[in-house]
Amino acid sequence: MSLPCPTIDRSVARPQVAGMGGVALALVLLCFGSSAIAQNAVGEADTAGRIRTQLAAQNDVEVSSEVAAKIARLPLKEGDAFAKGDLLVAFDCGLYQAQQRKAEATSAAASREAEVTRKLASLHSVGVLEVGQAEARAKEAAADAAYMRTTVGKCSIHAPFAGRVAKREAAPFEYVTPGKPLLEILDTGTLEVKLIVPSRWLATLKPGASFTVHVDDLGKDYPAQVVRLGARIDPISQTVSISGRIEGRHDELLPGMSGWASFPNHP
Protein backbone atom coordinates (compact mmCIF):
# COMPACT_ATOMS: atom_id res chain seq x y z
CA MET A 1 0.00 0.00 0.00
CA SER A 2 1.43 3.39 -1.01
CA LEU A 3 1.14 6.34 1.34
CA PRO A 4 0.55 9.90 0.07
CA CYS A 5 3.49 12.18 0.55
CA PRO A 6 2.90 15.26 2.70
CA THR A 7 3.17 18.70 1.13
CA ILE A 8 5.89 20.79 2.74
CA ASP A 9 6.37 24.50 2.32
CA ARG A 10 10.07 24.79 1.42
CA SER A 11 10.29 28.22 3.06
CA VAL A 12 9.54 26.68 6.45
CA ALA A 13 10.62 23.15 5.70
CA ARG A 14 13.49 23.08 8.19
CA PRO A 15 11.43 24.11 11.30
CA GLN A 16 8.66 21.68 10.34
CA VAL A 17 11.06 18.75 10.00
CA ALA A 18 12.72 19.63 13.29
CA GLY A 19 9.38 19.48 15.09
CA MET A 20 8.10 16.31 13.57
CA GLY A 21 7.73 13.02 15.35
CA GLY A 22 9.76 9.96 14.35
CA VAL A 23 7.08 8.39 12.12
CA ALA A 24 6.26 11.60 10.28
CA LEU A 25 9.92 12.40 9.75
CA ALA A 26 10.55 8.92 8.36
CA LEU A 27 7.64 9.36 5.95
CA VAL A 28 9.00 12.66 4.65
CA LEU A 29 12.49 11.20 4.16
CA LEU A 30 11.03 8.18 2.38
CA CYS A 31 9.07 10.38 -0.03
CA PHE A 32 12.04 12.63 -0.72
CA GLY A 33 14.31 9.60 -1.15
CA SER A 34 11.95 7.96 -3.65
CA SER A 35 11.79 11.17 -5.66
CA ALA A 36 15.57 11.38 -5.79
CA ILE A 37 15.86 7.76 -6.88
CA ALA A 38 13.36 8.34 -9.67
CA GLN A 39 15.22 11.41 -10.87
CA ASN A 40 18.54 9.54 -10.93
CA ALA A 41 17.02 6.63 -12.87
CA VAL A 42 15.60 8.84 -15.62
CA GLY A 43 17.86 8.27 -18.57
CA GLU A 44 21.20 8.08 -16.76
CA ALA A 45 21.90 11.53 -18.19
CA ASP A 46 25.02 13.61 -17.68
CA THR A 47 25.20 17.40 -17.32
CA ALA A 48 25.13 17.83 -21.10
CA GLY A 49 21.84 15.92 -21.40
CA ARG A 50 23.42 12.85 -22.99
CA ILE A 51 22.01 9.38 -22.28
CA ARG A 52 24.18 6.46 -21.23
CA THR A 53 24.11 3.65 -23.78
CA GLN A 54 25.67 0.30 -24.66
CA LEU A 55 26.29 -1.63 -27.88
CA ALA A 56 24.82 -5.12 -28.20
CA ALA A 57 24.94 -7.77 -30.90
CA GLN A 58 21.70 -8.25 -32.79
CA ASN A 59 22.33 -12.01 -32.83
CA ASP A 60 24.10 -13.76 -29.96
CA VAL A 61 23.92 -17.52 -30.59
CA GLU A 62 25.21 -20.54 -28.70
CA VAL A 63 26.00 -23.29 -31.20
CA SER A 64 25.31 -26.78 -29.83
CA SER A 65 25.75 -30.30 -31.11
CA GLU A 66 22.72 -32.14 -32.48
CA VAL A 67 24.46 -35.52 -32.80
CA ALA A 68 26.57 -37.75 -30.60
CA ALA A 69 29.95 -37.85 -32.32
CA LYS A 70 33.61 -36.88 -32.13
CA ILE A 71 34.60 -33.41 -33.32
CA ALA A 72 36.72 -33.75 -36.45
CA ARG A 73 37.25 -30.04 -37.14
CA LEU A 74 36.80 -26.92 -35.04
CA PRO A 75 38.77 -24.38 -37.09
CA LEU A 76 37.84 -21.15 -35.28
CA LYS A 77 39.14 -19.85 -31.97
CA GLU A 78 37.95 -17.05 -29.70
CA GLY A 79 38.02 -13.73 -31.50
CA ASP A 80 38.21 -15.23 -35.01
CA ALA A 81 35.95 -13.71 -37.66
CA PHE A 82 33.89 -15.74 -40.12
CA ALA A 83 31.59 -15.14 -43.07
CA LYS A 84 28.06 -16.40 -43.53
CA GLY A 85 28.17 -20.06 -44.60
CA ASP A 86 31.68 -20.74 -43.27
CA LEU A 87 32.28 -24.07 -41.55
CA LEU A 88 32.09 -23.76 -37.76
CA VAL A 89 32.18 -27.41 -36.66
CA ALA A 90 32.56 -30.76 -38.45
CA PHE A 91 31.96 -34.14 -36.80
CA ASP A 92 33.35 -37.58 -37.54
CA CYS A 93 30.17 -39.21 -38.83
CA GLY A 94 31.47 -42.35 -40.54
CA LEU A 95 29.05 -44.53 -38.58
CA TYR A 96 26.04 -42.37 -39.44
CA GLN A 97 27.04 -42.31 -43.11
CA ALA A 98 27.24 -46.11 -43.18
CA GLN A 99 23.80 -46.31 -41.57
CA GLN A 100 22.51 -43.89 -44.21
CA ARG A 101 23.77 -46.07 -47.05
CA LYS A 102 22.17 -49.13 -45.48
CA ALA A 103 18.86 -47.31 -44.99
CA GLU A 104 18.84 -46.07 -48.59
CA ALA A 105 19.57 -49.57 -49.90
CA THR A 106 16.75 -51.00 -47.78
CA SER A 107 14.43 -48.28 -49.02
CA ALA A 108 15.28 -49.03 -52.66
CA ALA A 109 14.66 -52.75 -52.13
CA ALA A 110 11.35 -52.15 -50.37
CA SER A 111 10.22 -49.79 -53.12
CA ARG A 112 11.05 -52.40 -55.74
CA GLU A 113 9.19 -55.07 -53.75
CA ALA A 114 6.10 -52.86 -53.56
CA GLU A 115 6.24 -52.25 -57.30
CA VAL A 116 6.46 -56.01 -58.07
CA THR A 117 3.63 -56.75 -55.64
CA ARG A 118 1.39 -54.24 -57.39
CA LYS A 119 2.10 -55.91 -60.75
CA LEU A 120 1.32 -59.33 -59.29
CA ALA A 121 -1.90 -57.94 -57.89
CA SER A 122 -2.89 -56.78 -61.39
CA LEU A 123 -2.45 -60.41 -62.50
CA HIS A 124 -4.51 -61.59 -59.53
CA SER A 125 -1.48 -63.47 -58.15
CA VAL A 126 -1.55 -61.73 -54.74
CA GLY A 127 -4.26 -60.15 -52.70
CA VAL A 128 -4.93 -56.60 -51.54
CA LEU A 129 -3.47 -57.37 -48.12
CA GLU A 130 -0.07 -58.27 -49.57
CA VAL A 131 -0.03 -55.06 -51.63
CA GLY A 132 -0.82 -52.95 -48.59
CA GLN A 133 1.87 -54.62 -46.52
CA ALA A 134 4.50 -54.13 -49.24
CA GLU A 135 3.64 -50.46 -49.64
CA ALA A 136 3.77 -49.95 -45.87
CA ARG A 137 7.25 -51.52 -45.72
CA ALA A 138 8.37 -49.24 -48.55
CA LYS A 139 7.11 -46.14 -46.73
CA GLU A 140 8.77 -47.22 -43.48
CA ALA A 141 12.10 -47.82 -45.24
CA ALA A 142 11.86 -44.45 -47.00
CA ALA A 143 11.25 -42.74 -43.66
CA ASP A 144 14.31 -44.45 -42.14
CA ALA A 145 16.43 -43.31 -45.09
CA ALA A 146 15.16 -39.72 -44.73
CA TYR A 147 15.95 -39.80 -40.99
CA MET A 148 19.53 -40.89 -41.66
CA ARG A 149 19.98 -38.22 -44.36
CA THR A 150 18.84 -35.60 -41.86
CA THR A 151 21.19 -36.95 -39.20
CA VAL A 152 24.17 -36.92 -41.57
CA GLY A 153 23.22 -33.36 -42.55
CA LYS A 154 23.80 -32.34 -38.92
CA CYS A 155 27.39 -33.60 -39.04
CA SER A 156 28.59 -30.15 -40.05
CA ILE A 157 27.52 -26.75 -38.76
CA HIS A 158 27.85 -23.65 -40.91
CA ALA A 159 27.63 -20.01 -39.85
CA PRO A 160 24.09 -18.58 -40.11
CA PHE A 161 25.52 -15.05 -40.36
CA ALA A 162 28.83 -13.22 -40.54
CA GLY A 163 30.40 -12.46 -37.18
CA ARG A 164 33.02 -13.46 -34.65
CA VAL A 165 33.55 -16.20 -32.09
CA ALA A 166 32.96 -14.93 -28.56
CA LYS A 167 33.70 -18.20 -26.75
CA ARG A 168 34.85 -21.71 -27.64
CA GLU A 169 33.53 -24.40 -25.29
CA ALA A 170 34.84 -27.56 -26.96
CA ALA A 171 38.03 -28.86 -28.57
CA PRO A 172 38.90 -30.93 -31.65
CA PHE A 173 38.71 -34.72 -31.18
CA GLU A 174 36.41 -34.28 -28.17
CA TYR A 175 33.39 -36.61 -28.08
CA VAL A 176 30.19 -34.62 -27.58
CA THR A 177 26.55 -35.49 -27.03
CA PRO A 178 23.42 -33.72 -28.32
CA GLY A 179 22.92 -30.38 -26.62
CA LYS A 180 26.60 -29.89 -25.77
CA PRO A 181 27.54 -26.18 -26.25
CA LEU A 182 30.37 -25.79 -28.74
CA LEU A 183 30.70 -22.11 -29.66
CA GLU A 184 29.17 -18.78 -28.78
CA ILE A 185 29.04 -16.58 -31.87
CA LEU A 186 28.11 -12.91 -32.27
CA ASP A 187 26.75 -11.00 -35.22
CA THR A 188 29.14 -8.05 -35.15
CA GLY A 189 28.04 -6.69 -38.51
CA THR A 190 24.86 -5.08 -37.17
CA LEU A 191 25.14 -3.69 -33.65
CA GLU A 192 22.19 -2.36 -31.71
CA VAL A 193 22.32 0.62 -29.36
CA LYS A 194 20.49 -0.02 -26.09
CA LEU A 195 19.44 2.91 -23.90
CA ILE A 196 16.73 4.17 -21.55
CA VAL A 197 15.10 7.56 -22.01
CA PRO A 198 12.40 9.54 -20.14
CA SER A 199 8.93 8.37 -21.12
CA ARG A 200 7.87 11.94 -21.93
CA TRP A 201 10.14 11.72 -24.99
CA LEU A 202 7.64 9.34 -26.60
CA ALA A 203 5.56 12.34 -27.62
CA THR A 204 8.18 13.29 -30.22
CA LEU A 205 10.68 10.41 -30.41
CA LYS A 206 9.72 7.97 -33.18
CA PRO A 207 11.45 5.13 -35.09
CA GLY A 208 13.73 6.64 -37.69
CA ALA A 209 14.80 9.55 -35.48
CA SER A 210 18.51 10.35 -35.79
CA PHE A 211 20.95 10.69 -32.92
CA THR A 212 24.67 10.49 -32.27
CA VAL A 213 26.53 7.89 -30.22
CA HIS A 214 29.88 8.73 -28.63
CA VAL A 215 31.74 5.48 -27.92
CA ASP A 216 33.98 5.93 -24.87
CA ASP A 217 36.20 2.95 -25.73
CA LEU A 218 37.24 4.54 -29.04
CA GLY A 219 36.64 8.23 -28.36
CA LYS A 220 34.66 8.56 -31.61
CA ASP A 221 31.16 9.65 -32.60
CA TYR A 222 28.86 7.59 -34.84
CA PRO A 223 25.50 8.44 -36.48
CA ALA A 224 22.59 6.24 -35.42
CA GLN A 225 18.85 5.87 -35.83
CA VAL A 226 16.05 4.74 -33.53
CA VAL A 227 14.66 1.40 -34.76
CA ARG A 228 12.40 0.26 -31.90
CA LEU A 229 10.57 1.72 -28.92
CA GLY A 230 9.98 -0.23 -25.75
CA ALA A 231 6.58 -1.81 -25.14
CA ARG A 232 6.28 -0.80 -21.49
CA ILE A 233 7.02 2.24 -19.36
CA ASP A 234 8.61 1.78 -15.94
CA PRO A 235 5.99 3.23 -13.58
CA ILE A 236 8.53 4.19 -10.90
CA SER A 237 11.24 5.89 -12.92
CA GLN A 238 8.93 6.93 -15.79
CA THR A 239 11.42 5.69 -18.36
CA VAL A 240 11.21 3.53 -21.47
CA SER A 241 13.84 1.46 -23.25
CA ILE A 242 14.62 2.09 -26.91
CA SER A 243 16.85 0.38 -29.45
CA GLY A 244 18.85 2.08 -32.15
CA ARG A 245 21.23 1.05 -34.89
CA ILE A 246 24.52 2.62 -35.87
CA GLU A 247 24.48 3.56 -39.54
CA GLY A 248 27.03 1.94 -41.82
CA ARG A 249 29.54 -0.79 -41.09
CA HIS A 250 32.31 -0.11 -38.59
CA ASP A 251 34.58 -3.09 -37.95
CA GLU A 252 36.17 -1.42 -34.94
CA LEU A 253 32.92 -1.53 -32.96
CA LEU A 254 32.36 -4.51 -30.67
CA PRO A 255 29.43 -5.67 -28.53
CA GLY A 256 29.74 -4.45 -24.96
CA MET A 257 31.26 -1.07 -25.81
CA SER A 258 29.51 1.79 -24.05
CA GLY A 259 29.16 5.51 -24.43
CA TRP A 260 26.69 8.39 -24.61
CA ALA A 261 23.77 9.10 -26.93
CA SER A 262 22.92 12.68 -27.88
CA PHE A 263 19.50 13.58 -29.27
CA PRO A 264 19.39 16.99 -30.97
CA ASN A 265 15.77 17.73 -30.05
CA HIS A 266 15.78 16.30 -26.54
CA PRO A 267 17.94 18.12 -24.00
Order of alpha helices (4+ residues) and beta strands (2+ residues): alpha-alpha-beta-beta-beta-beta-beta-alpha-alpha-beta-beta-beta-beta-beta-beta-beta-beta-beta
